């Protein structure tokens, strides 16, 4: 097995010029078991005569119904096929819809679900079929043969295909020009203060206080706060309190915080854990009047609107603050969210997954036309499919001819339509491309099959348009120039983090976490409810003494409910994940 990849460090370079080398294809010397050449293997038809509608059961989709707009038009034109998206996220009821359809013996023609236990259950229950007879002619999917082989290891056929698969070195960041996490502030307000030095997380508080005092209202005249929180994503703990831990190289595994390089594993409830540190940060901010009082009742959408209105001054992620506020109009005026140089940060980054991410694609056992579903899956791995399907994440450039074209220099460049579509999503799509707004036509699958940072072999540039020199040149604004000038001339956030050794990568090892036993699940549900409850109370404690009292109560309560047993289980998973990361780094390093 071998990996042809981007040269290390080549993903992020100058905004004006990049050195992009190699080819983003994973190739394997052996086929998955059961996938050998078949005597009856024939190329897929160039045209499909009978129109069909397939059911796509998609655990990630946020849309229910027939795929419409430009992506639906592409699929219809290529495969004479419509996609009927069945989305448990929209239907509600958690796993109810999944369990109901499984019990009926038919989940969908195309299934997008988690690998590991869920996939194994579907195979054992006869709900997905072996695609071995189609795989020999799936030319695009087989370019990622090592990932397909790994996913189907130990199985007697080809039952699933990986998503988010990448040919980038697994020890390289997968994100692009921006990391997933980072301390982002309203840069224009930070500039007004003279760009004060930020040594640690706690050093942000007096700076945010000055910013809020100087700008107590948003663009809409409503109160503005340094921090605005939400509860939607709380699970094993208070989600917002996990985020600052990522600035110091930690990511979660249940009740464990694990360093990207495996050098440390923490119980989230330890007195000196990064999680408790975050809660203390929130408490101090609350005591200073910096936390939105609606944080305990609002949802993500309400909070996002506040970012759009300039009512929040700090963001945990670039895809929150910057996505909401860094409009072309704002950045032209020098306004926007930018990452500050927090001297002690070592931001966690997810390494590229050479074996694919958590989700998989599978063909349902009762698919009306399994060959056509296989052809569609294969197309998703092709450059055309990667551009079109990957546009859902806002990273891939979308369809050639509509969103982008090859310029006179032989390089990809966004069209005027594409630039507007990718930055706003509200412009009308020409009728010949499907009509409707661009945003309404994006792929409802909601998972990239090929990582957008990977290289299109036809152009030599990533599917992610933000890497293109033509796009980067167009982004030279008053905001970007000021940010770069005060960040050592860095051309992007990732460029700065790499040059200053402020990023740490959890190698993409394709680890699949084992499920909780019924006992662990019961204990976890009891404990996590208390952790979330007390974490919010601690975040709004009136002073440090009350915070410490609540922390002790939480630790004692959690211990009495079986926290230690769940923690030990999670610690074992965290260490297994670290072994997988080290193994893949050695294999491809």
ZIFEN-V664802 format. One record per residue. PSI is psi in radians with two decimals (999 if undefined). OMEGA is omega in degrees with one decimal (none if undefined). D_LAST is the distance of its C-alpha to the last C-alpha in Angstrom with 1 decimal. Layout:
PSI;OMEGA;D_LAST  PSI;OMEGA;D_LAST
//
This chain:
2.42;-179.3;13.2  2.82;-179.0;11.0  2.10;172.4;9.8  2.22;-167.1;11.4  3.04;171.6;10.8  2.48;174.7;12.1  2.52;-178.7;10.9  2.32;177.4;9.5  -0.02;-174.2;12.8  -0.25;-174.4;14.9  -0.64;-176.2;16.1  2.14;178.6;18.7  -2.60;-178.1;20.9  2.56;174.9;24.6  -0.50;-178.0;27.0  -0.51;-178.7;28.8  2.54;179.2;25.9  2.68;172.8;22.2  1.75;-178.9;19.7  2.00;-173.3;18.2  2.79;173.4;16.3  -2.97;-177.4;15.0  2.39;-174.1;16.0  1.05;179.2;15.2  2.31;172.0;15.7  2.24;179.2;14.1  2.64;-178.6;15.8  2.64;179.1;16.4  -0.19;-179.8;18.2  2.59;177.7;20.5  2.72;173.4;22.6  2.66;179.5;23.2  2.33;178.7;26.1  -0.01;-174.4;29.4  0.33;-178.7;28.0  2.91;-179.2;29.0  2.36;-178.6;31.2  2.52;-179.1;34.6  -0.49;-178.1;37.9  0.19;178.4;39.0  2.10;-179.3;35.8  2.60;177.3;37.2  2.64;177.3;35.8  2.57;177.7;36.5  2.57;175.7;39.8  -0.44;177.2;39.9  2.59;179.7;42.6  2.05;-170.7;43.4  -0.82;-174.6;47.2  2.22;175.6;47.8  2.45;177.5;46.8  2.80;170.7;45.2  2.19;179.8;44.0  2.54;173.8;41.1  2.21;178.1;40.6  1.81;176.0;37.1  2.00;-170.2;36.6  1.88;-179.5;34.1  -0.19;-179.4;33.2  -0.26;-172.4;31.8  2.52;175.8;34.6  0.33;179.7;37.0  2.46;-178.9;39.5  2.23;178.2;41.9  -2.92;-177.9;43.7  2.27;174.7;43.4  2.20;-176.9;40.6  -3.04;171.3;42.6  -2.74;-170.3;42.2  -0.64;179.0;40.0  -0.72;176.9;37.1  -0.65;179.4;39.8  -0.74;178.7;41.5  -0.82;-179.0;38.3  -0.71;179.5;37.9  -0.77;-178.5;41.7  -0.65;-175.3;41.8  -0.62;-171.2;38.8  0.03;-175.6;39.6  0.82;-169.8;43.1  2.45;172.1;41.8  2.61;179.8;42.1  2.05;174.2;39.8  1.82;-173.8;41.7  2.18;175.9;39.4  1.94;-169.1;40.1  1.86;177.1;38.6  -0.48;177.2;39.1  -0.59;-179.2;38.2  -0.70;-177.6;41.4  -0.46;-179.5;43.5  3.08;176.5;43.1  0.28;176.8;43.6  -2.13;-178.0;40.0  0.14;-175.7;39.3  -0.86;-178.8;42.9  -0.74;178.3;42.4  -0.87;-177.2;39.4  -0.66;179.8;41.4  -0.78;-177.9;44.5  -0.62;176.1;42.9  -0.76;-179.9;41.1  -0.55;178.7;44.4  -0.16;176.1;46.0  0.21;-179.3;43.4  1.85;-177.9;42.1  -0.70;179.4;39.4  2.95;174.9;39.0  -0.74;175.1;38.3  2.32;-175.6;34.8  2.26;174.0;33.2  1.95;-175.1;30.5  -3.03;-177.8;29.8  2.53;172.0;27.3  3.08;-179.2;25.1  -2.35;-173.5;25.6  -0.76;-176.0;29.2  -0.78;177.4;30.9  -0.79;-179.4;29.4  -0.69;179.3;30.3  -0.68;-179.6;33.8  -0.67;177.8;34.3  -0.84;-179.4;33.3  -0.58;-179.3;35.6  0.00;177.3;38.3  0.46;-177.7;38.3  -0.18;174.3;37.6  2.66;-175.4;34.7  2.75;177.9;34.8  2.14;-178.5;32.7  0.33;-176.4;31.5  -0.65;-175.9;30.8  -0.28;177.8;33.7  -0.47;-172.2;32.4  -0.65;-179.8;28.7  -0.41;179.9;29.2  0.16;175.6;30.6  1.36;-170.1;28.3  -0.65;-178.5;26.6  -0.75;179.0;24.8  -0.66;-177.4;23.5  -0.18;171.9;22.3  -0.37;177.8;20.0  0.74;-171.8;17.9  -0.64;-179.2;18.7  -0.67;179.6;15.6  -0.71;177.8;16.5  -0.74;179.7;20.2  -0.81;-178.7;19.6  -0.75;-178.5;17.8  -0.62;-177.3;20.6  0.23;-179.9;23.3  2.28;179.1;22.0  -0.06;178.8;25.1  2.82;-176.0;27.5  0.47;179.1;29.9  -2.93;177.8;29.2  1.66;-174.9;27.5  -0.25;-174.9;28.9  2.75;179.2;26.5  2.42;-173.9;24.2  2.75;172.5;21.5  2.91;-179.2;22.0  0.50;-177.0;19.8  2.61;-173.9;17.3  2.61;173.3;14.7  0.06;177.6;12.6  2.59;178.5;11.0  2.29;-173.8;7.4  -0.28;176.6;8.1  0.07;176.0;7.7  2.57;176.6;10.3  2.53;-179.7;13.9  -0.18;-164.9;15.6  -0.74;-174.4;19.1  -2.47;-177.0;20.0  -0.36;177.7;22.3  2.47;174.4;23.5  3.05;174.8;21.7  -0.64;-174.5;23.1  2.84;175.3;24.9  2.73;177.8;26.6  1.77;-177.7;30.1  2.30;180.0;32.0  2.87;171.8;35.6  1.75;-171.5;38.4  -0.63;-179.2;37.4  -0.61;176.8;40.9  -0.65;176.1;42.5  -0.70;178.7;40.0  -0.65;179.2;40.9  -0.51;-179.2;44.6  -0.02;179.5;44.0  0.41;177.8;42.6  1.01;-177.7;38.9  2.60;-179.8;39.2  2.44;177.4;36.3  1.88;-178.3;34.5  -0.75;-176.3;33.2  3.06;176.8;32.5  -0.78;-176.8;33.0  -0.44;178.2;36.6  -0.29;178.1;37.3  -0.51;-171.5;37.2  -0.92;178.4;40.4  -0.51;177.6;43.0  -0.81;177.8;41.4  -0.60;177.6;41.5  -0.78;178.4;45.1  -0.70;179.5;46.2  -0.78;-179.0;44.7  -0.69;178.7;46.4  -0.64;-178.6;49.7  -0.42;-177.2;49.6  1.28;-174.7;48.8  -0.18;178.9;50.3  2.73;177.6;50.5  -3.03;179.9;48.3  -0.40;-178.4;49.1  0.10;179.3;51.3  -0.03;178.7;53.3  2.77;-177.5;52.0  2.45;177.0;50.7  2.54;179.8;47.2  2.68;178.0;45.0  -0.78;-176.7;41.9  2.45;172.5;40.3  2.17;-172.8;41.0  3.01;179.2;39.6  2.78;-173.9;39.8  -0.14;-169.9;39.7  -0.69;-170.6;38.5  0.22;178.2;35.0  2.45;-179.7;35.9  -1.73;176.2;34.7  -0.33;-178.6;33.7  -3.05;176.6;34.7  1.96;-172.9;35.8  -0.76;-177.8;33.0  -0.57;-177.4;33.9  -0.27;174.8;33.5  -0.47;-169.6;29.9  -0.83;178.1;29.0  -0.42;177.1;29.4  -0.52;179.8;27.2  -0.37;178.3;24.2  -0.28;-178.2;25.0  0.42;170.7;24.0  0.11;-177.3;20.7  2.58;168.7;22.3  2.89;-171.5;22.4  2.62;165.6;24.8  1.50;-175.9;24.9  -2.12;179.5;28.6  0.21;-178.9;30.4  2.46;166.9;27.2  2.14;-174.4;25.3  2.30;174.5;21.7  2.52;-178.6;19.6  -0.62;-177.5;16.3  0.12;177.5;14.6  0.22;-176.7;17.0  -0.21;-178.2;19.1  2.49;173.9;22.3  2.23;-176.2;24.1  2.52;164.4;27.5  2.30;-176.8;30.6  -0.39;-176.7;31.7  0.06;174.4;35.2  2.57;-178.6;34.7  -0.66;-174.8;37.0  0.38;179.9;34.2  2.78;177.2;31.5  -0.51;178.3;30.0  -0.82;178.4;31.9  -0.61;175.4;35.2  -0.74;178.6;34.5  -0.74;178.9;34.2  -0.68;176.8;37.5  -0.66;177.2;39.1  -0.78;178.0;38.0  -0.75;-179.3;39.7  -0.77;178.7;42.8  -0.72;179.0;43.2  -0.72;179.5;42.8  -0.76;179.3;45.3  -0.50;178.9;47.7  -0.01;180.0;47.5  0.44;-174.0;48.4  -0.06;-175.3;45.0  2.25;177.8;44.2  2.10;-178.7;45.7  -0.27;177.9;48.3  0.05;-177.4;47.6  -0.58;-175.8;44.1  -0.24;-175.8;45.3  -0.36;-175.0;46.9  2.80;174.4;45.1  3.13;-176.7;42.4  -0.74;-176.6;39.3  -0.72;178.0;41.3  -0.77;179.0;44.0  -0.71;-179.7;41.7  -0.71;178.2;39.9  -0.65;178.0;43.3  -0.67;175.4;43.9  -0.74;178.9;40.7  -0.58;-177.9;42.1  0.10;178.8;45.4  0.45;-177.4;44.0  -0.03;180.0;45.0  2.41;-171.4;41.7  -0.13;-177.2;40.2  2.50;179.9;36.9  2.41;177.1;34.0  -0.43;-170.9;31.1  2.61;175.0;29.1  -0.53;-177.0;29.1  0.15;171.7;30.0  -1.29;-176.7;33.2  -0.90;-178.0;34.9  -0.70;-179.9;33.7  -0.63;-177.1;34.0  -0.65;-168.4;37.5  -0.43;-175.2;38.8  1.09;177.3;37.0  2.80;177.3;39.2  -0.65;-179.8;39.8  -0.76;-178.1;43.2  -0.84;-176.6;42.0  -0.50;175.8;39.2  -0.50;178.9;41.7  0.02;-179.9;43.9  0.15;-179.2;41.2  2.65;175.0;40.9  2.97;176.9;37.8  2.33;175.5;35.1  2.65;179.0;32.4  2.39;175.5;29.9  2.74;177.8;31.3  1.59;175.8;29.5  1.93;-165.2;29.7  -0.60;-174.1;28.9  0.18;-177.0;27.3  2.63;175.3;25.2  1.37;-164.7;21.5  2.34;178.7;21.3  2.39;176.4;19.3  2.45;176.7;17.2  2.12;177.8;16.1  2.68;179.1;12.5  2.41;-176.5;12.7  1.73;179.9;13.4  -0.40;178.4;11.9  0.14;178.2;14.6  2.90;-177.2;17.2  -2.75;-173.2;19.2  -0.59;-175.2;22.2  2.73;179.9;24.7  2.87;172.7;25.3  2.44;177.3;27.9  2.70;178.0;30.3  2.20;-179.6;33.6  2.56;-175.7;36.6  -0.42;-179.4;38.6  0.43;179.6;41.7  2.37;-178.6;40.3  -0.70;-178.3;43.2  1.36;-175.5;41.2  -0.55;179.0;37.8  -0.71;-179.0;37.1  -0.64;176.0;37.5  -0.73;177.9;35.3  -0.71;178.6;32.6  -0.68;178.0;33.1  -0.78;177.1;32.9  -0.79;-179.6;29.5  -0.71;180.0;28.3  -0.60;179.7;29.6  -0.44;177.4;27.7  -0.23;-178.2;24.4  2.81;175.9;26.0  -0.75;179.4;25.9  -0.76;179.1;29.5  -0.66;179.8;28.8  -0.72;176.8;25.8  -0.82;-173.5;28.0  -0.89;-177.4;30.9  -0.64;-177.9;29.6  -0.22;-179.0;27.0  -0.30;179.2;29.9  -0.52;-177.0;30.9  -0.08;-177.9;28.4  0.18;-176.9;29.7  -0.91;178.4;26.4  2.69;-168.8;26.6  -0.21;-177.4;29.5  -2.95;-171.6;31.7  2.35;174.7;33.7  2.49;-178.7;34.0  -0.50;175.6;37.6  -0.97;-175.9;38.4  -0.47;-175.6;35.8  2.89;178.7;34.3  2.94;176.5;34.9  2.19;-177.2;33.6  -3.07;-176.0;35.4  -0.39;179.0;37.1  0.07;179.8;33.9  0.32;-178.8;32.1  2.66;178.2;30.0  2.50;-178.7;30.2  2.40;179.3;32.7  2.48;171.5;34.3  2.97;176.6;37.9  -0.72;177.3;40.5  -0.82;-177.3;40.6  -0.70;179.3;36.9  -0.82;-179.4;36.7  -0.72;-177.2;39.4  -0.78;-175.4;38.1  -0.41;-179.9;34.6  -0.38;-179.7;36.1  -0.73;179.3;39.1  -0.02;-173.3;39.1  -0.12;-176.7;42.9  2.69;-176.2;44.0  2.33;179.2;45.7  2.37;177.0;44.0  2.56;-176.3;46.1  -0.66;-178.1;48.0  -0.25;176.6;46.4  0.08;175.9;43.0  -0.27;177.6;44.4  -3.04;-178.1;46.2  -3.10;176.6;46.0  2.72;-179.7;43.8  -0.79;-177.4;40.2  -0.70;-178.6;39.0  -0.33;-177.1;41.1  -0.04;-178.0;39.5  2.73;-178.8;35.8  2.23;178.5;34.0  -0.06;-179.6;35.2  -0.58;172.7;32.2  0.52;172.1;30.5  2.24;175.8;26.9  2.40;177.3;24.6  -0.67;171.1;23.4  2.35;-179.2;20.9  2.25;-178.0;19.3  -0.43;178.9;21.5  -0.17;179.6;18.8  2.86;-174.6;17.6  2.31;169.2;19.0  2.02;-177.7;22.3  -0.32;-179.5;22.1  -0.49;-177.7;25.8  -0.41;-175.1;25.7  0.12;179.4;22.3  2.77;179.4;22.5  2.76;171.8;21.3  -0.48;178.5;23.7  1.93;-174.3;24.0  -0.34;-178.0;27.0  -0.27;176.1;26.5  -0.28;-173.3;23.9  2.31;178.8;26.5  -0.68;-179.0;28.2  -0.69;179.3;31.5  -0.74;-178.0;31.1  -0.67;178.1;29.8  -0.59;-179.2;32.8  -0.25;-176.9;35.1  0.18;177.1;33.9  1.72;-176.8;35.3  3.03;176.6;37.8  -0.67;179.2;39.8  -0.92;-175.5;37.5  -0.64;179.8;34.1  -0.74;-179.9;35.7  -0.74;178.9;36.9  -0.84;-178.6;33.7  -0.74;-178.5;31.7  -0.62;-177.5;34.4  0.17;175.3;34.2  0.68;174.3;30.4  0.43;179.9;29.9  0.23;180.0;29.8  2.48;-178.2;26.8  -0.20;176.5;26.7  2.92;178.0;25.3  -0.78;-179.4;24.6  -0.64;176.3;20.8  -0.79;179.0;21.3  -0.82;-177.1;23.3  -0.71;179.3;21.0  -0.80;-178.1;18.0  -0.50;-177.1;20.4  0.23;177.5;22.0  0.77;-178.8;19.0  0.45;177.2;20.7  2.52;177.6;18.0  2.32;-169.8;15.7  2.23;169.4;13.3  1.85;-173.0;13.6  2.49;-178.9;10.4  1.57;-174.4;11.8  -0.04;178.6;12.1  0.46;-178.4;15.4  2.37;175.9;17.5  2.08;-177.2;21.2  2.32;177.0;23.6  2.69;-178.4;26.6  2.76;172.9;30.0  2.49;168.1;32.6  2.92;179.5;35.3  -0.63;178.9;38.8  -0.83;-179.8;39.4  -0.70;179.9;36.3  -0.76;179.2;37.0  -0.82;179.7;40.6  -0.76;-178.2;39.7  -0.78;-177.7;37.0  -0.65;177.8;39.5  -0.79;-174.0;42.0  -0.79;-173.9;39.8  -0.55;177.4;38.0  -0.71;178.8;41.3  -0.66;179.4;42.5  -0.79;179.2;39.3  -0.82;-178.9;39.6  -0.90;-176.8;43.4  -0.58;-179.5;43.2  -0.73;177.8;40.3  -0.70;177.3;42.5  -0.74;-179.6;45.4  -0.64;-179.5;43.5  -0.48;-178.7;42.3  0.36;176.8;45.9  2.55;-174.1;47.4  -0.45;179.5;50.3  3.12;-176.8;49.1  -0.64;-179.3;46.7  -0.76;178.8;49.1  -0.66;177.4;49.2  -0.86;-178.2;45.4  -0.65;178.7;45.1  -0.78;179.0;47.8  -0.67;179.1;46.1  -0.77;179.5;42.7  -0.72;178.1;44.6  -0.74;179.4;46.3  -0.79;-178.9;43.0  -0.76;-179.5;41.4  -0.76;-179.2;44.5  -0.78;-179.5;44.9  -0.74;179.0;41.3  -0.70;-179.6;41.5  -0.38;-179.0;44.8  0.06;176.5;43.2  0.38;-178.6;40.4  -0.78;-173.6;37.6  -0.65;-179.0;36.2  -0.72;178.7;35.8  -0.70;179.1;33.9  -0.77;-179.4;31.7  -0.65;176.6;30.8  -0.81;179.9;29.8  -0.62;178.3;27.7  -0.70;176.7;26.1  -0.72;177.6;25.1  -0.73;-179.1;23.4  -0.68;179.5;21.6  -0.63;176.1;20.3  -0.71;177.1;19.3  -0.69;179.3;17.4  -0.69;177.0;15.6  -0.72;179.2;14.7  -0.69;178.6;13.4  -0.76;-179.9;11.2  -0.66;-179.6;9.8  -0.79;-178.2;9.5  -0.58;177.0;7.8  -0.68;178.1;5.1  -0.71;-176.9;5.1  -0.75;-175.3;5.8  0.02;-174.9;3.8  999;none;0.0
//
